[in-house]
C-alpha cells in the first residue's frame, strides 16, 4: 500500500508524549511529512525544551515507521503563554513560572534552583528571581555574589550562575543583614528587582516565592504576570496543609497550577540501602487527586542534594548524570510541557507595525 500523509499521521498519532500526556498529533507536534516512494521524512517539533528526550523520541518514531522511516528530525520551539487578566508580559521574558510551597523548610529554593538549571540543560534560556526578600538563598545556591552592574544607571544586569541569569536582594545587602521591612516595602522592592533587571531573552523566568500565603504573596501574584505555578511539598501532613493553601491562592488569582513536586519523598540509607519514608508517603498523590493537579515527580531526601546546593553548585550542575539530576530534568520537561498546553499569549506574538509616510 502506498504511503500517504494521512497514513503517516495515523502512525505518529500512536506515539504518546510522556510529558504532556498527548499523542504527537493532538500535541500539534507534527510539523512536516515528506514522502518519496516508500520512504517518509518526518519533522516533529515539541513545544517545550526537550534536549534530554529528543533522541528517545527520534528512535520511537523510526521504530514506529519501520521500513518506511526516512529522515527524522526532532526539534523544539518555546512559546509565550497567557498570564493573569489585565497584566502584560514582561519584556525579554516569554514565561514566568512561580515556585511556591506555602511552608518553609520543604526544599522549595533548592527545587527552584535545580528546576532552572534543568530547563537550561533541556535547551531553554532561563533566569531565576529570588523573591524571598527576608531570607534570600539563591545567591548562595547558584554560587554568585557581588553587586550587580548597571550599564545605563537605570537598569541592573543579572548575575550569571552556571549559565542561568540570577537576581536577588541578596546581591544588594550583606549576607547577615536582616531585612526589617513591612509588607508594602517588600512588594515594592520585589517589583523593582523584577522590572529593573535587564533580563536577556528568557524562555522562562523562575520566581522562587517566599513561604506563606499572606498579603505579600497574594499581592505579588496579582501584580506579577505569571504563566503558571509549581507547588513544592513534602509528604508530611503539616506541609500538605500549607501547600494546599498555596494552591488555592493561585486559583484565586487565576494562575494555572502546572503540578506538584514531592520533595524528600523517601530516604535511602547510604550504608545499608534501607529505604524509609521519613515524612510519610502518598501525600502529594492524595493532594493531586483532591485538586485535579498532577504530581510531576518525587525527589529523595539526599545528603548530596543539600551539600551541592550549599556549596553553590546545585545537583543538576554538579552531577548532571546522577539519578537525582535526571529526576529534576524529567520534572522540568513535564512542567514546561504542561505549560505548553495553556493558551498562548498573542500580545507579544506579533510585532507592533508602524506605518509612516516617507
C-alpha positions in Angstrom: 0.0 0.0 0.0 1.3 3.4 -1.0 2.4 5.8 1.8 0.2 8.9 2.3 0.4 11.8 4.6 -2.8 10.5 6.4 -1.3 7.1 6.9 1.9 8.5 8.4 0.0 10.9 10.6 -2.1 7.9 11.9 1.1 6.0 12.8 2.6 9.0 14.6 -0.7 9.5 16.5 0.1 6.3 18.2 3.1 7.8 19.9 2.2 9.4 23.3 4.4 12.2 24.6 5.0 11.2 28.2 5.5 14.8 29.4 2.2 16.3 28.2 0.2 13.1 28.1 -0.9 13.8 24.5 -0.1 12.0 21.3 2.0 13.8 18.7 -0.9 14.7 16.5 -3.0 16.1 19.3 0.1 18.0 20.6 0.3 19.6 17.2 3.9 18.5 17.1 3.9 17.1 13.5 5.3 19.9 11.5 6.2 18.2 8.3 5.8 15.0 6.4 7.6 14.3 3.0 7.0 11.1 1.0 9.5 9.9 -1.6 8.4 6.5 -2.9 8.4 4.1 0.0 10.2 6.4 2.4 8.8 9.1 4.7 10.7 12.1 6.0 9.2 13.5 9.2 9.7 16.7 11.2 8.4 16.8 14.8 8.6 20.0 16.9 7.9 19.7 20.6 6.5 22.9 22.2 8.8 22.7 25.3 12.6 22.2 26.0 13.3 18.6 25.4 17.0 18.0 24.7 17.2 15.1 27.0 14.2 13.4 25.3 14.8 14.2 21.6 16.9 11.1 20.8 14.5 8.8 22.5 11.6 10.3 20.6 13.5 10.1 17.3 14.2 6.4 17.9 10.5 5.9 18.7 9.4 7.5 15.5 11.8 5.4 13.5 10.7 2.3 15.1 7.0 3.2 14.6 7.6 3.9 10.8 9.7 0.8 10.4 10.8 0.2 6.8 9.1 3.5 5.8 11.4 5.6 8.0 13.4 8.2 6.2 14.9 11.3 7.7 13.5 12.1 11.1 14.1 15.5 12.7 13.0 16.3 16.3 13.3 19.9 17.3 11.7 22.3 19.9 10.1 25.7 20.0 9.1 27.5 23.2 6.1 29.9 23.0 4.9 32.6 25.3 1.7 31.8 27.3 -1.1 33.8 28.7 -0.8 35.5 32.1 -3.4 36.8 34.5 -6.1 39.1 33.0 -5.2 42.8 32.8 -1.5 42.1 33.2 1.1 42.4 30.4 4.0 40.0 29.9 7.4 41.5 30.8 9.8 42.5 28.0 12.5 39.9 27.4 10.6 37.1 29.2 8.4 34.6 27.4 7.1 32.8 30.5 7.2 33.3 34.3 6.8 30.2 36.5 6.3 30.7 40.2 7.6 28.1 42.6 5.7 28.1 45.9 5.3 25.9 48.9 3.1 27.8 51.4 5.5 26.5 54.1 9.3 27.0 54.7 11.7 24.1 55.1 10.4 21.8 52.4 13.2 22.4 49.9 11.4 24.9 47.7 14.5 27.1 46.9 16.6 24.0 46.2 13.9 22.7 43.8 13.6 26.1 42.1 17.4 26.3 41.5 17.6 22.8 40.1 14.4 23.4 38.0 16.1 26.5 36.4 19.3 24.5 35.7 17.3 21.5 34.4 15.3 23.7 32.0 18.6 25.2 30.8 20.0 21.7 30.3 17.0 20.8 28.2 17.8 23.7 25.8 16.0 26.8 27.2 17.2 30.3 28.2 16.4 30.6 31.9 16.6 33.1 34.7 15.7 32.9 38.4 14.4 35.7 40.6 14.8 35.2 44.3 11.6 36.7 45.7 12.4 35.9 49.3 13.3 39.4 50.5 13.6 38.3 54.1 15.7 35.2 53.5 17.4 35.2 50.1 19.2 32.0 49.4 19.7 31.9 45.6 23.0 33.8 45.6 24.5 31.1 47.8 22.8 28.2 45.9 23.8 29.5 42.5 27.3 30.4 43.5 27.1 34.1 42.7 27.8 37.2 44.7 28.7 40.9 44.5 26.9 44.0 43.5 25.1 43.8 40.1 26.4 46.1 37.3 24.4 48.8 35.6 25.2 50.0 32.1 22.8 52.9 32.0 22.3 53.8 35.6 18.6 52.8 35.4 18.5 49.0 35.0 20.7 46.4 36.5 22.4 43.4 34.9 21.5 39.9 36.3 24.3 37.8 37.7 25.2 34.6 35.8 25.3 31.4 37.8 26.0 28.2 35.8 24.6 29.9 32.7 21.4 31.0 34.4 20.5 34.7 34.9 20.0 35.4 38.6 18.7 38.3 40.5 18.2 38.6 44.3 18.1 41.2 47.1 21.0 39.2 48.4 23.2 40.9 45.9 22.4 44.3 47.3 22.9 43.6 51.0 25.4 41.7 53.2 24.5 38.0 53.8 24.0 38.5 57.5 22.0 41.8 57.2 18.3 41.3 58.3 15.6 42.9 56.2 13.3 44.6 58.7 10.7 45.8 56.2 6.9 45.9 56.2 4.8 44.3 53.5 4.5 47.3 51.1 8.2 47.9 51.1 8.9 44.2 50.3 6.4 44.2 47.5 7.9 47.4 46.0 11.4 46.0 46.3 10.5 42.8 44.5 8.7 44.6 41.7 11.8 46.7 41.2 14.1 43.7 41.1 11.7 42.1 38.6 11.2 45.1 36.3 14.5 46.9 36.6 16.6 43.9 35.8 17.8 43.7 32.2 16.6 40.1 31.6 18.0 38.8 28.3 15.7 36.9 26.0 14.4 34.4 28.6 12.2 31.5 27.7 11.4 31.0 31.4 11.9 33.1 34.5 11.6 31.0 37.6 10.4 33.0 40.7 11.4 31.5 44.0 8.5 32.8 46.1 8.8 33.3 49.9 6.9 30.8 52.1 3.5 31.7 53.2 0.2 32.8 51.6 -0.3 36.2 53.2 -0.6 39.7 51.8 2.9 39.8 50.3 2.4 36.6 48.3 -1.1 37.5 47.2 -0.1 41.0 46.1 2.9 39.7 44.2 0.7 37.1 42.4 -1.8 39.8 41.5 0.9 42.2 40.1 3.5 39.9 38.5 2.5 38.4 35.1 2.7 34.7 35.8 2.1 31.9 33.2 2.0 29.0 35.7 2.9 27.8 39.2 4.6 24.8 40.7 3.8 23.7 44.2 6.6 22.0 46.3 5.7 20.0 49.3 6.8 17.0 51.4 4.6 14.0 52.1 4.1 15.3 55.7 0.5 16.2 56.6 1.6 19.6 58.1 3.4 20.6 54.9 0.5 19.5 52.8 -1.9 21.7 54.7 0.2 24.8 53.7 0.8 23.5 50.2 -3.0 23.3 49.7 -3.3 26.9 50.8 -0.7 27.9 48.2 -2.6 26.0 45.5 -5.8 27.8 46.4 -4.1 31.1 46.4 -3.1 30.6 42.7 -6.6 29.6 41.9 -7.9 32.8 43.3 -5.6 34.9 41.2 -6.3 32.8 38.1 -2.8 31.4 37.7 -2.8 27.7 36.5 -1.0 25.3 38.8 1.1 23.1 36.5 1.8 20.4 39.0 3.1 19.3 42.4 6.7 18.3 43.2 7.0 16.0 46.2 10.4 16.7 47.9 12.1 14.4 50.5 9.7 11.6 49.4 12.0 8.9 50.7 15.4 8.3 52.2 17.8 5.5 51.3 20.5 4.7 53.8 23.9 5.2 52.3 25.3 2.3 54.3 22.7 -0.5 54.1 20.4 0.7 51.3 17.3 0.5 53.5 14.5 2.8 52.3 12.4 4.8 54.7 9.5 7.3 54.1 10.6 9.6 56.9 8.0 12.2 56.2 5.2 9.8 55.3 4.1 8.6 51.9 1.4 9.3 49.3 0.6 12.8 50.5 1.3 14.6 47.2 -0.7 11.9 45.3 -3.7 12.4 47.6 -3.4 16.2 47.2 -3.2 15.9 43.4 -6.3 13.7 43.3 -8.2 16.1 45.5 -7.5 19.1 43.4 -7.1 17.6 40.0 -3.4 18.6 39.7 -0.7 16.1 38.5 2.3 15.1 40.6 5.3 15.8 38.3 7.9 14.0 40.3 9.1 12.8 43.7 12.6 13.6 44.9 14.6 11.7 47.5 15.9 13.1 50.8 19.6 13.0 49.9 22.7 14.5 51.6 24.2 15.1 48.2 21.4 17.4 47.1 21.8 19.5 50.2 25.6 19.6 50.1 25.7 20.6 46.5 23.2 23.4 46.9 25.0 24.7 50.0 28.3 24.7 48.0 26.9 26.9 45.2 26.6 24.2 42.6 23.2 22.5 42.6 22.8 18.9 41.7 21.9 19.4 38.0 25.1 21.3 37.5 27.3 19.4 39.9 26.3 15.8 39.0 24.4 16.1 35.7 24.2 12.3 35.1 23.2 11.4 38.7 19.7 9.9 39.2 18.6 13.0 41.1 19.7 15.3 38.3 17.8 13.2 35.8 14.7 13.4 38.0 15.0 17.2 38.0 15.2 17.2 34.2 12.2 14.9 34.0 10.3 17.3 36.2 11.5 20.3 34.1 10.2 18.7 30.9 6.9 17.9 32.5 6.5 21.4 33.9 7.3 23.0 30.6 5.1 20.5 28.7 2.1 21.2 31.0 2.6 25.0 30.4 2.7 24.4 26.7 -0.9 23.2 26.9 -2.0 26.6 28.1 -3.3 29.2 25.8 -0.6 31.2 24.0 -0.1 34.9 24.6 -1.0 36.7 21.4 0.1 40.1 22.8 3.7 39.5 22.1 3.3 37.0 19.3 3.3 39.8 16.7 5.5 42.9 16.5 4.0 46.4 16.5 3.6 47.7 13.0 4.0 51.4 12.4 3.0 52.9 9.1 4.9 56.2 8.2 4.8 58.5 5.2 8.2 58.6 3.6 
